[in-house]
Amino acid sequence: MPVNTERPTTAAGRLALPCEMAQVDDWLGEPAAGVVARLVRHPGPFVVLGAGGKLGLHLCVMLKRALAAGGRDDAVIAISRFRTLRDRGEFARRGIEARSGDLTDAALVSALPEAPTVFFLAGVKFGTASQPELLAAINERMPQIVAERYRRSRIIALSTGCVYPFVAPESGGATEETPPAPPGAYARSCLQRERAFQEVSARWGTPVALIRLNYAVEFRYGVLLDIAEKVWRREPVDLAMGHVNVIWQRDALAQVIQSLELAGSPPVPVNITGPEILSVRAIARRLGELLGVPVQFRGTEAPTAWLSNSRRARSRFGDPPTSLETMLTWVAAWLQHGGEVWGKPTGFERRDGNY
């Protein structure tokens, strides 16, 4: 990763942000032209399941705005318990219908509105190492309930690159043809989540795209923020997982929506991530330059990491427009400006697949 020594700054000498801090959620939901062109080919209403987490609000906003840009006013319906990051009001203020509900409740799921186009974002990760029943309930049984309910719909199901085995950086990353071999209980539960959709698709011919995302980042959450906060606090950066892929969240969501055209039966896996395999050490050093602080490290890089190859998606949708340097600058700027963060470290440096 080449080092860029430029430091784009505001008049006050701090790094510049791309939007007002109060407008960040709307900015992250701005659709690209490709999203508008492809989304209008698909019928509404659009249901987003598990919308209260890190991706849901921005996905719903992007759907709503893309439909409006295409001259349509289809309903976008957000379903979630709304107990983590988002409340219903944030959706309602943006013209998005929000319904509270527990997707593990089969009776509730059966009563959800019909929708020809469904986005499935629900899942659990953190705090599950000692709660195997929670993993089974949320990541295995609940997807089966949802897939069966929406067996007549086109489904975009969010998964993760963690279903792949560790690979060497020089391999270029796991492709969609790489046989899944997830290490750890969480990663195995993610593969079971995929299999729930595969089983329903096999029985009913349901078109599904399995989005193996690896890793989406924004100002308040993600691998780059995890590293930046360590650098900012003068804490050592762990090098155990020495290489990563990242993609800016708005770019990732644009590809998620456009993957509607890739959905098929049997389900089609789609790797979505940035084009580069990145060195954690180099990322930390660049963040140190941007933030003007020294960088410390702990440990050494292992010969393998969780890495995905996104060549197939990029050949269809183009390269993500947000460069690594831009992402690093924005994350560093957010910290400099005292921006709020989610306080949910990704744990990307863990190599046992348990969280």
Secondary structure, 3 states (H helix, E strand, C coil): CCCCCCCCECCCCCECCCCCHHHHHHHHCCCCHHHHHHHCCCCCCEEEECCCCCCHHHHHHHHHHHHHHCCCCCCEEEEECCCCCCCHHHHHCCCCEEEECCCCCHHHHHCCCCCCEEEECCCCCCCCCCCHHHHHHHHHHHHHHHHHHCCCCEEEEEEEHHHCCCECHHHCCECCCCCCCCCCHHHHHHHHHHHHHHHHHHHHCCCEEEEEECCEECCCCCHHHHHHHHHHCCCCEECCCCEECCEEHHHHHHHHHHHHHHCECCCEEEEECCCCCEEHHHHHHHHHHHHCCCCCEECCCCCCECCECCHHHHHHHCCCCCCHHHHHHHHHHHHHCCCCCCCCCCCCCCCCCCC
